[in-house]
Amino acid sequence: MAIQMTVKMLKELPDGSAIVTIDMNEETKEYLIGEGFLATIKRALDTSESKVPDGIELAPAKKKRKSK
């Protein structure tokens, strides 16, 4: 997969922030959304105070595949 992304600053604002546009191909967009979704789920699981009810077994985490 080739990440293709272009970021253009349209306007710098007085408070130091900026208005930007980000152009990317569909593959890059899908990848970034997927990674953000996974990171959000992992963070929620790591910080969750809820407990797994008795009698329910969680599946072991899959090993992360190395990218080519």
VENFEN-V241712 format. One record per residue. N is the residue number from 1. PSI is psi in whole degrees, -180 to 180 (999 if undefined). BURIAL is I if it has 24 or more other ideal C-beta (glycine too) atoms within 12 Angstrom, else O. Layout:
n=N psi=PSI burial=BURIAL
n=N psi=PSI burial=BURIAL
This chain:
n=1 psi=136 burial=O
n=2 psi=119 burial=O
n=3 psi=123 burial=O
n=4 psi=113 burial=O
n=5 psi=138 burial=O
n=6 psi=128 burial=O
n=7 psi=127 burial=O
n=8 psi=130 burial=O
n=9 psi=122 burial=O
n=10 psi=-40 burial=O
n=11 psi=133 burial=O
n=12 psi=131 burial=O
n=13 psi=157 burial=O
n=14 psi=-30 burial=O
n=15 psi=3 burial=O
n=16 psi=-13 burial=O
n=17 psi=178 burial=O
n=18 psi=156 burial=O
n=19 psi=124 burial=O
n=20 psi=161 burial=O
n=21 psi=145 burial=O
n=22 psi=117 burial=O
n=23 psi=135 burial=O
n=24 psi=159 burial=O
n=25 psi=167 burial=O
n=26 psi=-39 burial=O
n=27 psi=-42 burial=O
n=28 psi=-43 burial=O
n=29 psi=-47 burial=O
n=30 psi=-41 burial=O
n=31 psi=-49 burial=O
n=32 psi=-40 burial=O
n=33 psi=-44 burial=O
n=34 psi=-45 burial=O
n=35 psi=-40 burial=O
n=36 psi=-40 burial=O
n=37 psi=-47 burial=O
n=38 psi=-42 burial=O
n=39 psi=-39 burial=O
n=40 psi=-44 burial=O
n=41 psi=-45 burial=O
n=42 psi=-44 burial=O
n=43 psi=-42 burial=O
n=44 psi=-41 burial=O
n=45 psi=-39 burial=O
n=46 psi=-31 burial=O
n=47 psi=-1 burial=O
n=48 psi=138 burial=O
n=49 psi=-6 burial=O
n=50 psi=154 burial=O
n=51 psi=152 burial=O
n=52 psi=129 burial=O
n=53 psi=151 burial=O
n=54 psi=142 burial=O
n=55 psi=-4 burial=O
n=56 psi=127 burial=O
n=57 psi=135 burial=O
n=58 psi=143 burial=O
n=59 psi=145 burial=O
n=60 psi=148 burial=O
n=61 psi=141 burial=O
n=62 psi=146 burial=O
n=63 psi=141 burial=O
n=64 psi=130 burial=O
n=65 psi=141 burial=O
n=66 psi=136 burial=O
n=67 psi=151 burial=O
n=68 psi=999 burial=O
